[in-house]
Structures are given as C-alpha cells and as structure tokens.
C-alpha cells in the first residue's frame, strides 16, 4: 500500500532559465513535492527514525533551487527527485 506525503507551495528565489536575463535577474520559484511510499512502519512504531524528515526534504529543495544553476525546470525537478531518492 502506498501513502502520499506532500510538501506544497515551498517558495524560493533562484537564478535559473534558458535566457541570460532570467539567470541574471532571478525569479521566485514555487515547488511542490509528493512522495509516494509506505508510511505504515513509521506510523505504527511512532519512531522518527523510520519517518521521512520534512525538514530534510525542504532543505534539499531549498539548496537545489537557491544554489543550483539550471536552464530547465525539468533539470530542477530531476535534481530534487534524485537527491530525495538518495536520502530515502
């Protein structure tokens, strides 16, 4: 059985884009993350070691958006997905 954990409307300022002006001026990015996994072990045991740490997920997204350099939104999305998968 799969559960869904959502972090929505996370807002960051980043310098990404296909055009020089986008990368120079920067812009606000809103990011939603949905993690599909089995949350039952953490829920049944009430053990934080088995849970997904929301702060860690937020920090992963924040660092990618605020510190990375990407031309495409797809690049940002792929980096976020890969780092979250690596962490969990």
ZISULQUI-V375250 format. One record per residue. N is the residue number from 0. RES is the residue in three letters. SS is DSSP state (h for helix, s for strand, l for the rest). PHI is phi in degrees with one decimal (999 if undefined). OMEGA is omega in degrees with one decimal (* if undefined). Layout:
n->(N:N)
res->(RES:RES)
ss->(SS:SS)
phi->(PHI:PHI)
omega->(OMEGA:OMEGA)
//
This chain:
n->(0:1:2:3:4:5:6:7:8:9:10:11:12:13:14:15:16:17:18:19:20:21:22:23:24:25:26:27:28:29:30:31:32:33:34:35:36:37:38:39:40:41:42:43:44:45:46:47:48:49:50:51:52:53:54:55:56:57:58:59:60:61:62:63:64:65:66:67:68:69:70:71:72:73:74:75:76:77:78:79:80:81:82:83:84:85:86:87)
res->(UNK:UNK:UNK:UNK:UNK:UNK:UNK:UNK:UNK:UNK:UNK:UNK:UNK:UNK:UNK:UNK:UNK:UNK:UNK:UNK:UNK:UNK:UNK:UNK:UNK:UNK:UNK:UNK:UNK:UNK:UNK:UNK:UNK:UNK:UNK:UNK:UNK:UNK:UNK:UNK:UNK:UNK:UNK:UNK:UNK:UNK:UNK:UNK:UNK:UNK:UNK:UNK:UNK:UNK:UNK:UNK:UNK:UNK:UNK:UNK:UNK:UNK:UNK:UNK:UNK:UNK:UNK:UNK:UNK:UNK:UNK:UNK:UNK:UNK:UNK:UNK:UNK:UNK:UNK:UNK:UNK:UNK:UNK:UNK:UNK:UNK:UNK:UNK)
ss->(l:l:s:s:s:s:s:s:s:s:s:s:s:s:l:l:l:l:l:h:h:h:h:h:h:l:s:s:s:s:s:s:s:s:s:s:s:l:l:h:h:h:h:h:h:l:l:h:h:h:l:l:l:h:h:h:h:h:h:h:h:h:h:h:h:h:h:l:l:l:l:l:h:h:h:h:h:h:h:h:h:h:h:h:h:h:h:l)
phi->(999:-110.6:-104.2:-125.2:-117.3:-120.1:-115.9:-120.0:60.0:-74.0:-114.8:-142.3:-111.4:-139.3:-120.1:-125.5:148.0:-81.7:-111.0:-55.0:-59.9:-63.8:-74.5:-81.1:-82.4:75.2:-164.0:-83.4:-121.4:-107.4:-126.4:-113.9:-124.7:-122.4:-109.4:-105.6:-160.4:-90.8:-91.9:-60.1:-57.9:-67.7:-65.9:-70.2:-88.6:56.9:-104.6:-65.8:-67.5:-95.4:-94.2:-86.0:-82.9:-61.6:-64.4:-63.2:-63.4:-58.3:-64.3:-57.6:-63.9:-57.3:-64.0:-65.6:-72.3:-84.6:-112.7:-80.5:-133.5:-132.1:-84.6:-119.0:-61.2:-61.7:-65.9:-63.0:-60.0:-65.7:-63.0:-61.5:-60.5:-64.2:-71.8:-66.9:-60.4:-66.1:-75.1:-127.0)
omega->(-178.6:174.7:178.7:175.3:-176.1:168.7:-172.5:174.0:174.0:-174.8:-178.7:175.5:-177.4:-176.4:-177.0:173.9:-179.9:-176.4:-179.5:-178.1:178.1:-178.2:180.0:-176.3:-176.2:179.6:179.4:177.5:172.8:-174.7:171.1:175.8:174.7:179.7:178.9:-177.2:176.8:-179.6:-175.6:-179.8:178.5:-179.1:-179.3:-176.8:-174.7:-177.0:-177.2:177.5:179.9:-175.7:171.9:-178.2:-177.3:-179.6:177.8:178.7:178.2:-178.1:176.4:-178.8:-179.4:-178.7:-180.0:-176.5:-174.4:-174.8:-178.7:176.5:-177.5:175.1:-173.8:173.8:178.6:176.9:176.4:-178.6:-179.9:178.8:177.9:-178.5:-177.9:-178.7:177.2:176.9:179.3:-178.2:-175.6:*)
//
